[in-house]
Amino acid sequence: MIDALAQRYSALPSKVLFEADTFDIHIINTATAWEQYQSEVAQAKAGKGNMPAPKVPVGKLQEMMDKVRNKDGD
């Protein structure tokens, strides 16, 4: 994680350790996930794999299931 932050910001790891905070960690996690998603989409479009499935949190999926079940019971 420190190495990825240092590379992204062109900073020494010691500077990242001294100055980075949890917001920086959140940003690097989001950016890395987005880059991975874009890579998977590009590979799928080139015929080298399947389109990536959306990453929906389990809690949100459960809410959607509960909503559908309650709607069917009305």
PyMOL commands that set and color helices and strands:
alter all, ss='L'
color gray80, all
select helices_A, chain A and resi 2-9+13-19+22-45+58-73
alter helices_A, ss='H'
color red, helices_A
deselect
rebuild
show_as cartoon
